[in-house]
Amino acid sequence: MRITHLAAYTGELHYDGTAYAFAGGRSYQRFTSTVVVLTTDEGLTGVGEVCPCGPSYMPAFAGGLPACLEELAPHLIGEDPRHTTRLARRMDQALNGHAYAKAAIDLACWDLLGKAAGLPVHVLLGGRLMETLPLHRIVPLADPEAMANSLAAYRAAGFRHFQIKLGHEVEDDIAMMRVLSEDRPSGEVWVGDINGAWRRDQAARFSKALADLDLILEQPCASYEECLSFRRRSHHSIKLDESLTSLADVQRALRDDAMDAMALKVSKFGGLTPSRVIRDLCVAAGIPMTIEDAWGSGIATAAYAQLAASTPAPCLLNTTDLHRYNTTQLAHGAPEVTGGTMSVGDRPGLGVTPDLDRLSGPIVEHG
């Protein structure tokens, strides 16, 4: 089997809410998603998706994706997509960095591998270990009343895991968390996500004031070094996200005992091929993970859900249903959501089909 053609398309995703806001004054309502379709000489097609969460969240820019794909595409034509590690190395040799662009191609290769084998990708990643996946819901940064209303609505819909965005003045966030926790049922998992916006002293003040509250703090400071310093005096468990961008970063965090959990965003690390290694490393170390992505429609959700479904339950903190954060869908066959859980099917590959009527392009085409 050989890749004979690469085409990339774009689609606009609109947030199903007032605004997706988080610390640092960052707020988005629209996201540009890029969908890559690989075609082979055997007539099979594979699909992958990457959708940066705005230009200021991570080093991933939707406007830069076409240029990256133009650079990578000539190195892929004629290659066997089933050899995912070989293809990942070939992309690294062709383009330094830009893991998010490589991720869309990598996901399409895994989709092709599954279709060629007649197996869902979770089988190829180790086998199904979870029938249903616990979902978290993000409570965007807003005024306290709006956040309380969002939390109540998600709870009523069956969610029991919540990622609460922080980023007001520290004292205001402390007061808000006190109010939100007044009616908190037992057994809920809360993550307070600062998205790297606080200094160490601010994070320490917040954690000390809420020492009695069962809470995980996610990425309290911008840099790895600041988060490590704060962890040594935190009253809460620490989850790392933005400061981990490579396998080497994760290895360092494990050596330094820098985290109690991590967010494994598949596109940030370059797709399923490197994410599988990181997942297995964290499983061996006993580190629970939120397996997800920065944003996306049903294709992105299907990809990380395959990885989540093949992860041992004790090491899957939760995942999320990103495709349902949007008012539009770019694919058919996304994982099914029931209340606060999600499940993946047994269709070969990623199990999704892009809706080309909702996509523009191709913006890049080779082969």
Residue, then its C-alpha position, 0 to 999 in steps of 0.5 A: m500500500r502506498i500514499t498516492h494523494l494528499a488533500a487538506y481542507t478547512g472547516e469553521l467550528h463555532y463554540d456552542g456558548t457565549a465565549y470560550a474564555f480562559a486566563g490571560g484575557r483569551s477568548y474565542q468563539r470560532f476555530t479553524s479546523t484542518v482535515v487531511v485526507l490521504t488516498t492510497d493506491e489500493g483505494l483506501t482513504g484515511v482522515g485526520e484533523v487538527c484544530p488549534c484552540g486559537p493562536s495564543y493557547m499553544p505553539a499551534f497556528a491554524g494559519g500556518l498549517p497549509a505551509c507545513l503541509e505543503e512542506l511535508a506532503p512531497h515526503l509522504i507520496g509513495e510511502d506506506p501509511r501503515h508504517t506509522t513510526r517510519l512515517a513519523r520519523r520521515m516527517d521529523q526529518a523533513l520538518n523540524g517541530h510543528a508537531y500539530a501539523k504532523a498530527a493530522i497526517d499521523l491520524a490519517c495514517w492510523d485511520l488507514l492502518g485500521k481500515a487495512a487491517g479491518l480493525p478499530v484503532h483502539v485494538l491496534l493501540g493495545g486493545r479495548l480496556m474501557e467500554t465507557l470513558p468518563l467525560h469532563r466538561i469545561v466551565p469557561l471563565a466568566d462572572p461567578e453567576a454564569m460559571a455557577n449556571s454552567l456548572a449546574a447545567y453540566r451536572a444536570a446533564g450527567f457530568r461528574h468531572f469538571q474543569i473550572k477555568l480560573g483567571h480572575e484576581v486570585e481573591d475573586d477566584i478563591a471566593m468563587m470556588r467557595v461559592l461553587s463548592e457549596d452544593r458540590p455532591s460527593g464524588e465529583v472530580w474538579v480541576g482548577d485550570i489556570n492555563g499558566a496565568w499565575r505567579r508562584d506566590q499567587a498560586a500558593r495563596f490560592s492553594k493555601a486558602l482552599a487547602d480543604l477543597d478536593l481539587i486538582l490544579e492544572q498548569p498553575c504557572a507558565s513555565y515548567e520550572e515555576c510549576l515544579s517550584f510551586r508543587r513543593r509547597s502546594h496543598h493540592s495535586i498538580k496536573l501539567d499541560e502547556s509546559l509539556t510539549s515532547l516525550a523528553d518533557v514528560q520524561r523530565a517531569l517523571r524524573d523530577d516528580a513534577m506532577d500528579a497527573m497530565a493532559l495528553k493532547v494528541s495534536k500537541f505531541g504530533g499524533l497517535t504515534p508519539s502519544r501512544v509512547i507517552r501514554d504507556l510511559c505514564v501508565a508505567a509510572g502510575i500517572p493518570m491522564t486526561i486524554e484529549d486535544a486542544w479543539g476539534s470536531g468528530i475526527a479529532t474526538a474519535a482519534y483521542a477516544q481510541l487512545a483513551a479506550s485502550t488505556p487502563a482505567p486507573c490511569l485515565l482521569n477522564t477525556t472530553d467530547l470536543h465535537r459537542y462543544n461546537t454548533t456544527q459537525l465536520a464528520h459523521g460517526a463520532p463517538e457516542v455520548t451518554g450523560g457524562t460518558m463516551s464510548v467508541g465503536d468497532r468500525p475499522g480505523l477511526g470510525v468516522t467519515p468527513d462531511l466534505d459538504r461542510l469543508s472548504g478546499p482543498i487548500v493543499e493538494h499533492g499527488 
